[in-house]
């Protein structure tokens, strides 16, 4: 009886890479290639190995199933420098979630810092030249950012946290959170609490993320039959601007004064809280304030801040799932996924 036809005998134990190789009449490396780099095998060899896997009920371990076995088992991630006058620690939460998800897949995250586009590109290049990483997670996905194109032209596997915001469909996989829907949740909540004059404190027009969130405020306000006239302020994502914006929006006649504030970030919302306090007003009693991101600061400030929470744990799981597909050279029919946020209600509203 040939090796190919001889039935496997594991003595009742779970099948292994070796027993699959024996059943298919190939080497262990060939079985590994069939699982992780099928493009390296001839079609008839690949079919034979797949038949043996199915017959024996072989299930590779999670690391091999999710991420292709390579030299470093490291995923690179750029971290931005700390921002002054900001309460946003969103990326801290995401990094923690990503570390946990990649660890379950048998990988680890390698962080590198870079200030500016040129320094960031040099960082990607240095890690690639040293073969220190197998893939990247990219978080700076603003429109026109050169890093995605730079990685794509070099055939480097990467997944983005954040949609590309370009006119043409992205060729790389990405995961994002529906900021527009999150702001709609905030407006619905404030309307349900009886507010009709709800102001928007957001980012400058050049921010596609900011405009997407502002669009949620505009559309939901109009759906509720409410005006948005003279109720919007745009500026930098800082506590100082949030405070100035609230001061300007409140410095009107009583009938035009907003009683609720929906903000593009927790940082801006903290600025609004500061102005309310300086004016002798209390959030949750005299005015309602809702932030975005559900930062640690939102949970510990006084009064605690109602905020839209991004499902970063789920984002990390989806990012790692896409990495697994990329590194195993499997097709990705849907290169992008948008996840739904939730609203965490606290005393400020």
C-alpha positions in Angstrom: 0.0 0.0 0.0 1.4 3.4 -0.9 1.9 6.1 1.7 -0.8 8.2 0.1 -3.4 5.5 0.4 -2.4 4.1 3.8 -5.0 5.2 6.5 -3.6 7.2 9.3 -3.3 5.7 12.8 -3.0 8.1 15.6 -3.8 5.7 18.4 -6.9 7.8 19.1 -4.9 11.1 19.5 -5.8 14.3 17.8 -4.3 14.6 14.3 -1.1 16.6 14.0 0.9 18.2 11.2 2.9 15.1 10.9 -0.1 12.8 10.6 -1.5 15.0 7.9 1.8 14.9 6.0 1.9 11.1 6.3 -1.7 10.8 5.0 -1.1 13.1 2.1 2.3 11.7 1.3 4.1 15.0 1.6 6.5 16.7 3.9 5.5 18.7 7.0 6.7 21.9 5.3 4.3 21.2 2.4 1.4 20.9 4.8 2.5 24.1 6.5 2.6 25.8 3.1 -0.9 24.5 2.3 -2.2 26.2 5.5 -0.2 29.4 5.3 1.1 29.9 1.8 -1.1 27.9 -0.6 0.1 29.9 -3.6 3.4 28.1 -3.3 2.0 24.7 -4.1 0.9 23.0 -7.3 -2.9 22.7 -7.5 -2.9 18.9 -7.3 -0.6 18.9 -4.3 -2.7 21.5 -2.5 -5.9 19.5 -3.2 -4.3 16.3 -1.8 -3.2 18.0 1.4 -6.6 19.7 1.8 -8.3 16.3 1.4 -6.1 14.8 4.1 -6.9 17.7 6.4 -10.6 17.2 5.9 -10.4 13.4 6.3 -8.4 13.5 9.5 -10.3 16.5 10.9 -7.1 18.4 11.5 -7.4 21.8 13.1 -4.3 23.9 13.2 -3.6 25.9 16.4 -5.0 29.4 16.6 -1.7 31.1 15.8 -1.3 29.1 12.6 -4.9 29.5 11.7 -5.0 33.3 12.1 -1.6 34.6 11.2 0.9 33.1 8.8 4.1 31.7 10.4 6.9 34.1 9.7 10.2 35.1 11.3 9.4 37.8 13.8 5.7 37.3 14.9 5.6 41.1 15.4 3.1 43.7 14.1 4.3 47.2 13.9 2.2 50.2 15.1 3.1 53.9 15.0 2.2 55.9 18.1 1.7 59.7 17.9 3.4 62.1 20.2 1.4 63.2 23.2 -0.9 66.2 22.6 -0.9 69.1 25.0 -4.3 70.5 26.3 -6.1 67.3 25.4 -8.1 64.7 27.4 -8.1 62.1 24.6 -6.5 58.8 25.4 -8.3 56.8 22.7 -5.2 55.3 21.2 -4.1 54.1 24.7 -7.3 52.0 24.8 -6.8 50.8 21.3 -3.2 49.8 21.8 -4.2 47.8 24.9 -7.0 46.0 23.0 -4.7 45.3 20.0 -2.0 43.9 22.3 -4.5 41.5 23.8 -6.0 40.4 20.4 -2.6 39.9 18.7 -1.4 37.9 21.7 -4.3 35.5 21.3 -3.2 35.1 17.7 0.4 34.3 18.6 1.8 37.7 17.7 3.0 40.8 19.6 2.8 44.5 18.9 6.0 46.5 18.2 5.5 50.2 18.9 7.5 53.0 17.2 7.1 56.7 17.5 7.3 59.3 14.8 6.6 63.0 14.6 5.5 64.1 11.1 5.0 62.3 7.8 8.7 62.0 6.8 9.8 60.6 10.1 6.9 58.1 10.1 7.8 56.9 6.6 11.4 56.5 7.7 10.1 54.4 10.7 8.1 52.1 8.4 11.1 51.7 6.1 13.6 51.0 8.9 11.4 48.2 10.4 10.9 46.6 6.9 14.6 46.7 6.1 15.5 45.1 9.4 12.8 42.4 8.9 11.6 43.3 12.4 7.8 43.0 11.6 5.5 40.9 9.5 2.8 43.5 9.0 1.6 46.9 10.2 -1.5 48.4 11.8 -2.0 52.0 10.5 -4.1 54.5 12.4 -3.3 57.8 10.6 -5.8 57.4 7.8 -6.7 61.0 7.0 -7.3 61.8 3.3 -4.1 62.2 1.4 -1.9 60.5 4.0 1.0 58.9 2.1 1.7 56.0 4.3 -1.0 53.7 3.1 0.1 54.2 -0.5 3.7 53.8 0.5 3.1 50.4 2.1 0.7 49.3 -0.6 3.2 49.9 -3.4 5.8 47.8 -1.6 3.3 45.0 -1.1 3.5 45.3 2.7 0.6 43.7 4.6 -1.3 46.3 6.7 -4.7 47.0 8.1 -6.0 50.4 8.9 -8.0 51.5 12.0 -10.0 54.2 10.2 -11.5 54.4 6.7 -9.3 56.0 4.1 -11.8 58.8 3.3 -10.8 58.8 -0.4 -13.0 58.9 -3.4 -11.8 55.6 -4.8 -12.4 52.4 -2.9 -9.5 51.3 -0.7 -7.6 48.3 -1.7 -6.4 47.6 1.8 -8.6 46.3 4.6 -9.7 48.7 7.3 -12.0 48.8 10.3 -13.7 52.0 11.5 -16.4 53.2 14.0 -19.5 55.0 12.8 -18.9 58.4 14.2 -22.0 59.8 12.5 -24.2 57.3 14.1 -22.6 58.0 17.5 -23.4 61.7 17.3 -27.0 60.8 16.3 -27.2 58.8 19.5 -26.1 61.8 21.4 -28.7 64.1 19.8 -31.5 61.5 20.4 -30.5 61.3 24.0 -30.5 65.1 24.5 -33.9 65.5 22.7 -35.4 62.8 24.9 -34.3 64.8 27.9 -36.2 67.8 26.6 -33.5 69.8 24.9 -34.3 71.8 21.7 -31.4 74.1 21.4 -28.5 71.7 21.0 -25.1 73.1 20.0 -22.3 71.4 18.1 -18.7 71.9 19.2 -16.4 70.2 16.6 -13.3 70.3 14.6 -12.2 72.4 11.7 -13.6 71.8 8.2 -10.5 70.0 7.0 -11.2 67.0 9.3 -13.2 64.3 7.4 -13.8 62.5 10.7 -15.0 65.8 12.3 -17.3 66.6 9.3 -18.7 63.1 9.4 -19.6 63.5 13.0 -21.0 67.0 12.5 -23.2 65.6 9.7 -24.8 63.3 12.2 -25.7 66.3 14.4 -27.1 68.3 11.4 -29.2 65.5 10.0 -30.6 64.3 13.3 -31.4 67.8 14.5 -33.4 68.3 11.2 -35.1 65.0 11.6 -36.3 66.1 15.0 -37.5 69.4 13.4 -34.9 71.4 15.2 -32.8 74.3 14.0 -29.0 74.3 13.7 -28.7 78.0 12.9 -26.0 79.8 15.0 -25.4 76.6 17.1 -22.1 75.4 15.6 -18.5 76.0 16.4 -15.4 74.6 14.7 -11.8 74.7 15.8 -8.9 72.8 17.2 -9.3 69.7 19.4 -8.2 71.3 22.6 -9.7 72.1 26.0 -9.0 75.8 25.3 -11.1 75.9 22.1 -13.9 73.9 23.7 -14.1 76.5 26.5 -14.0 79.5 24.1 -16.6 77.9 21.8 -19.0 77.3 24.8 -18.5 80.9 25.9 -19.4 82.3 22.5 -22.4 80.0 22.1 -23.7 81.0 25.5 -23.1 84.7 25.1 -26.5 85.3 23.4 -30.1 86.1 24.5 -31.8 83.6 26.7 -34.1 82.3 23.9 -31.1 81.7 21.6 -28.9 80.1 24.2 -28.2 76.3 23.8 -29.2 74.1 26.7 -27.4 71.1 25.3 -23.9 70.5 23.8 -22.9 67.6 21.5 -19.1 67.6 21.1 -16.8 65.9 18.6 -14.5 64.7 21.4 -14.2 64.4 25.1 -11.5 67.1 25.0 -13.9 69.6 23.6 -16.6 68.5 26.0 -14.2 69.1 28.9 -13.7 72.6 27.7 -17.4 73.2 27.7 -17.6 71.9 31.2 -14.9 74.3 32.2 -16.9 77.3 30.8 -20.1 76.1 32.5 -18.3 76.0 35.8 -16.8 79.4 35.4 -20.3 80.8 34.6 -21.7 79.2 37.8 -23.7 76.7 35.7 -23.7 73.0 36.4 -23.7 70.3 33.6 -26.7 68.0 34.1 -28.7 70.7 35.8 -28.4 73.9 33.8 -27.1 72.5 30.6 -26.3 69.0 29.2 -23.0 68.0 27.7 -22.1 64.9 25.6 -18.6 64.0 24.5 -17.1 61.5 22.2 -14.7 58.6 22.9 -15.5 57.8 26.5 -12.0 58.5 27.7 -10.8 57.8 31.2 -11.1 61.6 31.9 -14.9 61.4 31.0 -15.4 58.7 33.7 -13.6 60.5 36.5 -14.4 64.2 36.0 -17.1 66.0 38.0 -19.8 65.7 37.0 -19.0 62.5 35.1 -19.3 63.1 31.3 -21.8 61.3 29.1 -19.9 60.2 26.0 -20.1 58.1 22.9 -18.0 55.0 23.4 -16.1 53.4 20.5 -16.0 49.6 20.6 -12.2 49.4 20.5 -12.0 45.8 21.7 -14.1 44.8 18.8 -12.1 47.0 16.5 -8.9 45.2 17.6 -10.4 41.8 17.0 -11.5 42.7 13.5 -8.1 44.2 12.7 -6.3 41.0 13.8 -8.8 39.0 11.8 -7.9 41.0 8.7 -4.2 40.6 9.4 -4.7 36.8 9.5 -6.4 36.8 6.1 -3.6 39.0 4.6 -0.7 37.0 6.0 -2.4 33.7 4.9 -2.9 35.2 1.4 -6.6 34.5 1.6 -9.0 36.8 -0.4 -10.8 39.5 1.5 -14.2 40.0 -0.2 -15.2 43.0 2.1 -12.1 45.1 2.7 -13.8 47.5 5.1 -16.0 47.2 8.1 -17.8 49.9 10.1 -18.7 49.1 13.7 -21.5 50.7 15.8 -20.7 52.8 18.8 -22.8 53.1 22.0 -23.7 56.0 24.4 -22.6 55.9 28.0 -24.9 58.2 30.0 -23.6 59.9 33.0 -24.4 62.9 35.2 -23.4 65.6 32.7 -26.6 65.0 30.7 
